[in-house]
């Protein structure tokens, strides 16, 4: 990619948001830990320093090497970055008298400053810090203040170095996008040429150069990421792409057949492999979520390896890894703590001896969908909700049996079809049903029942990193509950999950 913007991550919860806001300006950017600078900075046209939970005054302060950045490349320092430049370059940072968190308004803006072009007095910004900049660094020039933060923005005279104490990337900073555009486009001169069409052209060219005449095998899941990856690879290498769609017996109702039918019209070289019995056997008696995931992963590797060996001279494994997976694996403090073991990052075991190719590894989920649309992929397929790799096994709490899978498939079908019929499906990021290891007393007709409880889950999100439960209409939930209890034998109670991520995860296991 041309015209890169480098975002140095100091561990802020908002770092991904900075990247998203930059991408929304059609500017390509990438996030790297503050202590993992690339040796060659020549491809970067601007650098942004993120915020951080650390204090620049503490022994744990994070120290970036800015030798080849400050004064040499356009630099925007946000929050911790602004404090770092002040504290270690002739200024002073001290504890705030009160923690400065939340909305504030700019009550002073220096006139005719490029960084603040188009931003009016009283513009709302978002603060999130417990230290404050008391004295500006050497050659610092004040650009903006709020009622409680005298040095809310400044620049370094003689450099293209700017610093802001607030967060332009969050929604609450009403002119944040304008400020980022001012810095990146007007000051740094970065071109706004990162579009789906440009990405497709670049990545297809890169794939052809990297893969040449080699053969590539790809595990299709029927989801958005693997499908878009498959179409990109097919455009690049044609018949040398071999796609395998494995039925692990844990898919949604009729999904194996329906997805294979959908792929037929896309001219992809897809082979369907029904390994349901193998997976259910591997899961027999397992209740712990991680053990279930590992059993599924092992069975998948075995099936996939068997199928890959039937294709002569395969040298590449393609994966639908996307950017949030990559970011989580290169966090500031090393790889993120394992929440659950189903991300693509890392590939398959060494014994498969395949090189990895990941066409989408620099894209967020919404960008993958836009790229898919530019490739002409069916909007219905692009709009599909994410579905976990381990399938319904992690939506069945406790041990897995064929009977439980069948029951949950029926419940899930009622819920998902209901969302579609009521025009609610596209308002939801991800939805599904969970079979609880709980029996509930009920009454059907004049008879007492003691049957299963299911929970329905529907969340709104942009990329799955955070999520909130969806306020589905009560009338809809009532109708779906009635349908499930009346149509699915073995269920007599339905509940709705109203937990957000964090602290809960989207899936229950």
N, C-alpha and C positions, 0 to 999 in steps of 0.2 A: 504493500500500500504506500502511496505517496502522501506527503504532508502529514506525517504522524504527529500526534500530541502525546507526550509522556506524562502520565499521572503517577507521582510517587506516593505510595500508600504508607501512612504512619499508623494504620490500625483504626481509622475512623469508621464508625458505623455508616457514614455517608459516602465513603469513597466510591462505591458502585454508582451512587446517584450522580456524582460528578461525571463519570464516564457516560452515563445515560444522557445527561444534559448536553454533553459535547457531541455525542452521536446524533442527537436530535437536531443539531445544527448542520448535519451532513458532513461532519468532520471525523475522520478516523482517529481513534485514540486507543491507548492500551495502558493497563495498570501494572506496575511492578512494585515490589517491596522497596522501601527507601534504601535498603542495604544490598540491593541486587541490580545496580545500575549496569546497563549494557556498555561494553567497551567502546562501541562505535555509536556516537550520538549524532552522526551526520544526517540521519534520516528524520530526526526530530526537529520540528520547527518551533515548538513551544513546550514548556514544562509547567505543570501545576503541582504544588505541594498540598497534600490533603491535611485534614485535621487529625487529631489523635486523642486517645484517652489519657495520655501521659502529660506531664508538666515539663516544660523546658528547664525548670529550676531544680528538678529532682535528679538523683543519681541515675535513674532509669531513663533519662531523656534520650530520645532517639536522634542520632547524629548522621545526617546524610552527607555524602561527599559532593559538595556543590562546586568543586574546583572548575569543572568544565561546563557549568550551567550558569551560575550567577554572573551577570555582566556580559555573558557570551550568547545566551539564548533568552528570548522573552520568557519571563518567569512570573507566575501568579501564585502567591503564597496564601493559603486559606487557613484561618484560625491557628492551629498549632504552627503551621508554616510561617504565618505572620509573626507569631511570638518568637519563633526560632530565629528568624532574620533579625529581629530587634535585639534579642537577648545576647546573641553571639556576634553582633556586628556593631557594638557601640551604644546600644540602647539599654533600656531596663524593663524587665517584666516582674510584676509583683502580684501577690494574691489579691483577688477582687475583694472589696469590702463585703459584698454579697455576691453569691453565685449568679453570673449573668446568663440566664437561660430563657429562651422564648422570644416573643416578638419585641421588636424595637423599631424606632423610626429615625431616619437620617434627618437631623435638624441643621446640619451644615454640609454643604457640598461645594468644593472648590470649583470655580467657574472654568470653562474651556478645558476641561480635562478629558482626554480620550477615553479613559477607563469608565467614566461616569456619564458619557454622552447619552442623552435621552432619558436620564434618570432624574426625577423631580424631587424637590424637597419633601420631606415626610414620607418618602418611599419606605415601605415596610421591609425589614430584614429579620433574619433569624439568628439569634445568638446562642452559643452553647459552649461556655468556658468558665473556669473557676479562677484563672489568672487573667491579668489585664496588662496592656502595654502602657507603662508609665512614661517612658521616654523613647522617642523614635531613634532608630539606628543612625549611624553616621551618614550624612547627606540625605536623611529622610525628609520628605515633604508631606505635610498633612493633606489628605484629600477629602476625608469625610468624618463626621462625628455623629453620635446619638446623644441623648440626654445623659446617659450613664457611662458611655464609652467615648472618651475624648478622642482616642486614636483608633477609630473604626476602620480607616483605610489610609494607606500612605504609598508613596513611591520613593525609589532611590534616584536622586538626581544623577543624570549622566548614564543611567542604565535603563533597559526595558524591564525593570524589576518592580512589581506591584504587590501589595499585600493588603488583605482584608481580614478583619476580625470576625466577620459574620460568614454565614454559609449561603452562597448564591445558588447552590444546587438543590436546596429544599424548596418545596412548594410555597412555604410561607414567606420566602424572600420574593416579593412580587415582581421585581425587576432583575432577578438573578440571571435569567436567560439573556437579557439585554447586556448585562455586565460581561458575561462569558463571551458573547458575540463581539462586544467591543474589544476585549483583550485578544481573542483568537483571530478575528477577521481584520479589524482595523489596525491593531497594534502589531500583532505577530504576522499578519498577512497570510494566514493559513487559508487555503482554498477549500470551499464547501463542495467537494466533489465525491464524498463517500455516499453513493446512492446504491440501491439494489442492483441496478443495471451495471454500474461500474464494478461493484463487487463481483458479480457473476462473470464479467469479462476477465477480470484479474485472476480470479480463483481458477477458472477453467484453463487459462494460460499456464498458471503455476502447476496445476495438476498434470497437464500434458508434459510439461518439462520435467517434473519429478518422477512420474510413473512410466513415461515413454510407452513401450510395448508390453510392459509387465501385466500380469493378471491380478485383479483385486477381488477379494471376497468381502461382502458386507452382510451383517446380520440386520435384517429388516424387522421392525417391531410393529409396523402399521401406524406409528406415530409421526408427528410432524418432522422432528429432527432427522430421523433415519431416512424418511422419504425424500426430504429436500437434499440430503447428502447423496442419496442414490441418484436423483435426477441430475445433480451437478456432475457427479462422476460419469454418468452415462453420456452426458454432453461432451465430456472431456475424452473418454476412452472407449465409448461404445460397447461392443460385444465383449471386451475384456473385463467387464464388470459382471460378477456373479453374486446375485442376492439370494439369501437364504432366510425364509420366514419359518420359525420354529413354533409349533403349537405345544406349549408346555402344559396344556390342560387347565390353565389358570387364567385364560382370557375371558373377555365378556361373552355373553351368549351369542353364538353364531359368528363370532368375530373372525375366526380362522378362515371360514368360507368367504365371508363378506370382504375381508381385506384382500384375499387372493383375487377375487372378482374385480375389485377396484384397481388392482395393479395391472390386470390384463390389458386395460385400455391405455396404459402408460408406456408400453413397449420396453419395459424393463425385463431383464432376464432373471425371473424370480422362480425359485423352487420352494414349494411348501413341504415341510416335514412334520408329520404328526407324531410327537413323542410324548403324548399325554400320560400314558401308562408308566413310562420311565420316570417322569417327574413325580407322579403321585407315589410311586414306590419309594423314591429317594426321600420323600417327605414323611413317610409313614412313621408315626409315633413322635414326631418332633413338635415341640410347643414354643421353644424360645425363638423370638423373632430373628436374631442373628444366625442361629443354627439353621433356620428355614431359608434365609437368604443365601447362606453359604452352600447349602444342599442344592438349591436351585442353580446357583452359579456354577457349581461343580458339574451338575447334570448338563447344563447348557454348554459348557466347554467341551464335555465329552461328545455331545451330539454334534456341535458345530465342528469339532475337530474331525469327526468321522465324515461329515459331509464335505469339508474343505479338502480332505485327502482324495476325494473322488474327482477333484478338479486338478488337472496336471499343472505343475509349475506355478502355483499361486505364490506370490511373494509379498503381497500387501493385505493388511486387514484394515478396512475402513470403519470408522465409528462416527456416531452422531454427536460427539462431545460438543457442548456449547460453552460460552464464556464463563457463566457463573461456576461451572464445574472446575474450570481452569483456575479462576481466581481463588476458590476455596482451597485448592491444592498448593498455592504458593503464597499463603498469607504471611503477614509481617513476622509472626512468631513461629514460622514453619507451618507445615500442613495442618489444616484445621482439625480440631478434635473430631473423631469419627462419630457422627450422629447415626448414620446407617450406611451399610456398605454396598451401595448399588450404583454409584457414579461411574461413568465411563472411564474417567482419567486413569491411566495405567495399563489399559488394554488387557490382552489375554496372557496366559502363562508363557514362560520362555520356551517351553517344549514345542509350542506351535511354530516358533521361529518365523514369525511374520513381522514385517515392518508396519508401523502404524501410520495411517493417513487420516486426518480429521479436518474435512473441508470447512466445518462450521465453528471451529474452536474459538474464533474471535467474535462471534455474534451472540447477542442476547436473544431470548426466545421471540420477542416481537419482531426483531430484525430477521430472524429465520423465516417467520411467516411472510414478511414483505419480500424477501428474496424468493420464496416459494411462489408468491403471486406473480412476480416478474418472470418466473419460469413457466407460467401458465398452468400450475398445478391446481386441481379442483379446489375451490374455496371451501367446500364441505370437509375435505381432508385436512386442509390447512387450519381449519377452525376446531379440529378435534381437541378435546381436553387431554392434557398429559395423563399417562397411565403408568403406574410403577412397573419397573422391570420384573419384579417377582410376582406381579399380577395379583390375583385375588388371595394368594397365600398370606399376604400381610394385611388383608382385610378380613381374614378369618382368625380371630384371636383364639389361640390354642392349637390343637392338632388339626391336621388336614385330612379330610376324607372326600371321596368322590361325591358322596351325598351332600356334604356341606357346600362343596363347590357348586353343585347343581342348584341348591337352594339359593345361594347368594347370587348366582347368575340371574335367576328369575327376579329376585328383589331389585338387583341393579338395573335390569332391563326396564322394569316398571318405572323406576326413578328417572333414568336417563331419557327414555322415550317421553315421559311426562314433561321433562324440561324442554324438550324439543317441540312437543305439541303445543305447549303454552307460551312459546316464544321466549323462554328464559335461558336456554342453553348457552347462547352467545354472551349472556351477562355474567356467566360463571367461568372462572379460570379452570377449576377442576371439581369434579363431583363424583361421588360413589357411595356405596353402602358398606357397612361393616357388620359382620356377624359376631355378636358378643357371646362369650362362654357363660351365658346366663339364661336360665329358664324363668318364665314369668307366668303367674296364675292369671287366667282369663276366663271369660264366659262366651261361648259361641252357641247360639240357640239357647237351650236350657241346660247345656252341659258345661262342666268345668273343664278347662284346658290347662296344660302346663307345658308351654312351648317356647320357642326361641324369641330373643329380642334382637332387633336390628337397629343400628344407628345410621342416619343419613348425614352426609357431610357435603357441603358446598362452600367453596371459598373464592374470594376475589383476590387477584394478584396481578403483577406485571411480569415477574420472572421467577416466581416461586420462592424467592429468598425470604420475603415476608408475605403474610396473607391475612385476610380478615374474613370472618364468616359472612355469608350472603344473607341478607334479610329477605328470604323468600316469602311470598304472600302466605298468610295463614290459611287462606282458602285452598291454595295449591297444596300445602303440606297436609291439610286435612284430607284432600282428595287422594293424594298419593298414599297416605297411611291406610286409608280405607281399601284402596286397590291392592296394596301389598298383603294386608291381613286377609282379604277375601280371596285373592288369587293364588297366593303362595302358601301351600300346605306346610305347616310346621312353624309358622310365625304368628304370634298373637299380640306383639307390642312393637311400636315404632317410636324412636326418639330422634331428636335433631341436635347435632353437635354445634354449639355456639362458642367454640374456643378459637382464639386467634393464634397466629404464628409470628413471633414467639408469644407466650411460652410454649404452647403446644406445637407439634409438627402437623403438617397437612394430613399425612397418613397416621394411623394409630400405632403401627409397628414399623 
